[in-house]
Each structure stands twice: as C-alpha cells, then as structure tokens.
C-alpha cells in the first residue's frame, strides 16, 4: 500500500525497496488479535438463516452487506457505533452513533446505507450476528420493508462475521488506540471524519489497490460505457 501511495505521488520505487526500508526502520504490518465472542442470543429468540456461510466475497456492490456494533470511549462515557459495510467495494455505506447499543442505532446505520445507495436495494443480504438489535421487531420490519434479506452467523462465532470484525480491528488500531476523546461530540466528529477518510483514501489489495469510493467510481464508469 505504501508503494502504491508513493507511485501516485510521482516516485518510482519497487515494493522490495519499500520493504527493505521498512525493515530498516522497524516498521511492520500490525498483527491480528484474537477476539472473544460477546454475543449471546436469548432463548427462543427469532434468528435469520445464515445466507453467507463464510463465503464472504461479493460479485458487485449491493450484494452482501455486513453489520455490527462497537463502542468508542470518551471522558463523558461510552459512545456506541453501528456500521454497515458493502463487501463489493469495502465501503462503509452506513453508520450511526448514539449512547445506546440498540435496535434504533442499528436501524439508523441501515437507513443511511440504503439512502447512500439511492433508496432501492432489493435483495441485498444484510449479514450480522444474532445480537438483540438485529433480531428486534424494529430492525426486522425495516429489512422487510426495504427488501433486505437478513442473514445471521452462529451464536458466539466472531468468524461468521469476520468482514466487519476485521474493519473494527482497523478502527481500533488506527483511531481508538491513538485518539483521546474528551466529549461524545468530539468522538462523533472524529469517527465520522475517520470513516470519510477510510472510504475515500484507504487502499485495498482486493480492489486493485484503490479506495472504496475510487473503485465504485471506476465501476460506474464501466457500466456507463
């Protein structure tokens, strides 16, 4: 990714040279951390079938969305973040921030994602864990109304939702560990700015080393042609 950034900046440099310089400077990719399962479904709770079955890739945008929630710590207390990621472009198409990790927050992220996609996403798979926010009547009714197909992994298995877990790991490493938020308002602004930067500037090897937004623009250009 660093090689791609340098090339765009006008430098002529090979990946081997970049790797050697990084080694000299003691720079390396961050290690992956194991995550403990935290979601436990209630007895008798409704749950959606697993339509993904760990087959995470998507052949185009608006095919598979992944959603989950996490928390942002501030001096005023925790702020909850719910996100929706489109696997077709790795773009965070929807997110919502609030003081409560509940169905309203999850619905807010979904509503934003649908609005970003023009209001029509019939047949898109929305894959989540079996958290109460996603099994709630409010969220289920919204999905049914919008033509969104709910999908859920097994209880207590973070690997069944590895896509959004990986994104949360990036958020943790690049924002939550390095930024201190004195207020919830500062956290809201900081998270929104970070997601905006992620969508417009984060390169992905699976996308040909371009950002999610640039990938979608290129895709739209091909469709128009």
Secondary structure as a PSIPRED ss2 file (coil, helix, strand):
# PSIPRED VFORMAT (PSIPRED V4.0)

   1 X C   1.000  0.000  0.000
   2 X H   0.000  1.000  0.000
   3 X H   0.000  1.000  0.000
   4 X H   0.000  1.000  0.000
   5 X H   0.000  1.000  0.000
   6 X H   0.000  1.000  0.000
   7 X H   0.000  1.000  0.000
   8 X H   0.000  1.000  0.000
   9 X C   1.000  0.000  0.000
  10 X C   1.000  0.000  0.000
  11 X C   1.000  0.000  0.000
  12 X C   1.000  0.000  0.000
  13 X C   1.000  0.000  0.000
  14 X C   1.000  0.000  0.000
  15 X H   0.000  1.000  0.000
  16 X H   0.000  1.000  0.000
  17 X H   0.000  1.000  0.000
  18 X H   0.000  1.000  0.000
  19 X H   0.000  1.000  0.000
  20 X H   0.000  1.000  0.000
  21 X H   0.000  1.000  0.000
  22 X H   0.000  1.000  0.000
  23 X H   0.000  1.000  0.000
  24 X H   0.000  1.000  0.000
  25 X C   1.000  0.000  0.000
  26 X C   1.000  0.000  0.000
  27 X C   1.000  0.000  0.000
  28 X C   1.000  0.000  0.000
  29 X C   1.000  0.000  0.000
  30 X C   1.000  0.000  0.000
  31 X C   1.000  0.000  0.000
  32 X C   1.000  0.000  0.000
  33 X C   1.000  0.000  0.000
  34 X C   1.000  0.000  0.000
  35 X C   1.000  0.000  0.000
  36 X C   1.000  0.000  0.000
  37 X C   1.000  0.000  0.000
  38 X C   1.000  0.000  0.000
  39 X C   1.000  0.000  0.000
  40 X C   1.000  0.000  0.000
  41 X C   1.000  0.000  0.000
  42 X C   1.000  0.000  0.000
  43 X C   1.000  0.000  0.000
  44 X C   1.000  0.000  0.000
  45 X C   1.000  0.000  0.000
  46 X C   1.000  0.000  0.000
  47 X C   1.000  0.000  0.000
  48 X C   1.000  0.000  0.000
  49 X C   1.000  0.000  0.000
  50 X C   1.000  0.000  0.000
  51 X C   1.000  0.000  0.000
  52 X C   1.000  0.000  0.000
  53 X C   1.000  0.000  0.000
  54 X C   1.000  0.000  0.000
  55 X C   1.000  0.000  0.000
  56 X C   1.000  0.000  0.000
  57 X C   1.000  0.000  0.000
  58 X C   1.000  0.000  0.000
  59 X C   1.000  0.000  0.000
  60 X C   1.000  0.000  0.000
  61 X C   1.000  0.000  0.000
  62 X C   1.000  0.000  0.000
  63 X C   1.000  0.000  0.000
  64 X E   0.000  0.000  1.000
  65 X E   0.000  0.000  1.000
  66 X E   0.000  0.000  1.000
  67 X E   0.000  0.000  1.000
  68 X E   0.000  0.000  1.000
  69 X E   0.000  0.000  1.000
  70 X E   0.000  0.000  1.000
  71 X E   0.000  0.000  1.000
  72 X E   0.000  0.000  1.000
  73 X E   0.000  0.000  1.000
  74 X E   0.000  0.000  1.000
  75 X C   1.000  0.000  0.000
  76 X C   1.000  0.000  0.000
  77 X E   0.000  0.000  1.000
  78 X E   0.000  0.000  1.000
  79 X E   0.000  0.000  1.000
  80 X E   0.000  0.000  1.000
  81 X E   0.000  0.000  1.000
  82 X E   0.000  0.000  1.000
  83 X E   0.000  0.000  1.000
  84 X E   0.000  0.000  1.000
  85 X E   0.000  0.000  1.000
  86 X E   0.000  0.000  1.000
  87 X C   1.000  0.000  0.000
  88 X C   1.000  0.000  0.000
  89 X C   1.000  0.000  0.000
  90 X C   1.000  0.000  0.000
  91 X E   0.000  0.000  1.000
  92 X E   0.000  0.000  1.000
  93 X E   0.000  0.000  1.000
  94 X E   0.000  0.000  1.000
  95 X E   0.000  0.000  1.000
  96 X E   0.000  0.000  1.000
  97 X E   0.000  0.000  1.000
  98 X E   0.000  0.000  1.000
  99 X C   1.000  0.000  0.000
 100 X C   1.000  0.000  0.000
 101 X C   1.000  0.000  0.000
 102 X C   1.000  0.000  0.000
 103 X H   0.000  1.000  0.000
 104 X H   0.000  1.000  0.000
 105 X H   0.000  1.000  0.000
 106 X H   0.000  1.000  0.000
 107 X H   0.000  1.000  0.000
 108 X H   0.000  1.000  0.000
 109 X H   0.000  1.000  0.000
 110 X H   0.000  1.000  0.000
 111 X H   0.000  1.000  0.000
 112 X H   0.000  1.000  0.000
 113 X H   0.000  1.000  0.000
 114 X H   0.000  1.000  0.000
 115 X H   0.000  1.000  0.000
 116 X H   0.000  1.000  0.000
 117 X C   1.000  0.000  0.000
 118 X C   1.000  0.000  0.000
 119 X C   1.000  0.000  0.000
 120 X C   1.000  0.000  0.000
 121 X C   1.000  0.000  0.000
 122 X C   1.000  0.000  0.000
 123 X C   1.000  0.000  0.000
 124 X C   1.000  0.000  0.000
 125 X E   0.000  0.000  1.000
 126 X E   0.000  0.000  1.000
 127 X E   0.000  0.000  1.000
 128 X E   0.000  0.000  1.000
 129 X C   1.000  0.000  0.000
 130 X C   1.000  0.000  0.000
 131 X C   1.000  0.000  0.000
 132 X H   0.000  1.000  0.000
 133 X H   0.000  1.000  0.000
 134 X H   0.000  1.000  0.000
 135 X H   0.000  1.000  0.000
 136 X C   1.000  0.000  0.000
 137 X H   0.000  1.000  0.000
 138 X H   0.000  1.000  0.000
 139 X H   0.000  1.000  0.000
 140 X H   0.000  1.000  0.000
 141 X H   0.000  1.000  0.000
 142 X H   0.000  1.000  0.000
 143 X H   0.000  1.000  0.000
 144 X H   0.000  1.000  0.000
 145 X H   0.000  1.000  0.000
 146 X H   0.000  1.000  0.000
 147 X C   1.000  0.000  0.000
 148 X C   1.000  0.000  0.000
 149 X E   0.000  0.000  1.000
 150 X E   0.000  0.000  1.000
 151 X E   0.000  0.000  1.000
 152 X E   0.000  0.000  1.000
 153 X C   1.000  0.000  0.000
 154 X C   1.000  0.000  0.000
 155 X C   1.000  0.000  0.000
 156 X C   1.000  0.000  0.000
 157 X C   1.000  0.000  0.000
 158 X H   0.000  1.000  0.000
 159 X H   0.000  1.000  0.000
 160 X H   0.000  1.000  0.000
 161 X H   0.000  1.000  0.000
 162 X H   0.000  1.000  0.000
 163 X H   0.000  1.000  0.000
 164 X H   0.000  1.000  0.000
 165 X H   0.000  1.000  0.000
 166 X H   0.000  1.000  0.000
 167 X H   0.000  1.000  0.000
 168 X H   0.000  1.000  0.000
 169 X H   0.000  1.000  0.000
 170 X H   0.000  1.000  0.000
 171 X H   0.000  1.000  0.000
 172 X H   0.000  1.000  0.000
 173 X H   0.000  1.000  0.000
 174 X H   0.000  1.000  0.000
 175 X H   0.000  1.000  0.000
 176 X H   0.000  1.000  0.000
 177 X C   1.000  0.000  0.000
 178 X C   1.000  0.000  0.000
 179 X C   1.000  0.000  0.000
 180 X C   1.000  0.000  0.000
 181 X E   0.000  0.000  1.000
 182 X C   1.000  0.000  0.000
 183 X C   1.000  0.000  0.000
 184 X H   0.000  1.000  0.000
 185 X H   0.000  1.000  0.000
 186 X H   0.000  1.000  0.000
 187 X H   0.000  1.000  0.000
 188 X H   0.000  1.000  0.000
 189 X H   0.000  1.000  0.000
 190 X H   0.000  1.000  0.000
 191 X H   0.000  1.000  0.000
 192 X H   0.000  1.000  0.000
 193 X H   0.000  1.000  0.000
 194 X H   0.000  1.000  0.000
 195 X H   0.000  1.000  0.000
 196 X H   0.000  1.000  0.000
 197 X H   0.000  1.000  0.000
 198 X H   0.000  1.000  0.000
 199 X H   0.000  1.000  0.000
 200 X H   0.000  1.000  0.000
 201 X H   0.000  1.000  0.000
 202 X C   1.000  0.000  0.000
 203 X C   1.000  0.000  0.000
 204 X E   0.000  0.000  1.000
 205 X H   0.000  1.000  0.000
 206 X H   0.000  1.000  0.000
 207 X H   0.000  1.000  0.000
 208 X C   1.000  0.000  0.000
 209 X C   1.000  0.000  0.000
 210 X E   0.000  0.000  1.000
 211 X C   1.000  0.000  0.000
 212 X H   0.000  1.000  0.000
 213 X H   0.000  1.000  0.000
 214 X H   0.000  1.000  0.000
 215 X H   0.000  1.000  0.000
 216 X H   0.000  1.000  0.000
 217 X H   0.000  1.000  0.000
 218 X H   0.000  1.000  0.000
 219 X H   0.000  1.000  0.000
 220 X H   0.000  1.000  0.000
 221 X H   0.000  1.000  0.000
 222 X H   0.000  1.000  0.000
 223 X H   0.000  1.000  0.000
 224 X H   0.000  1.000  0.000
 225 X C   1.000  0.000  0.000
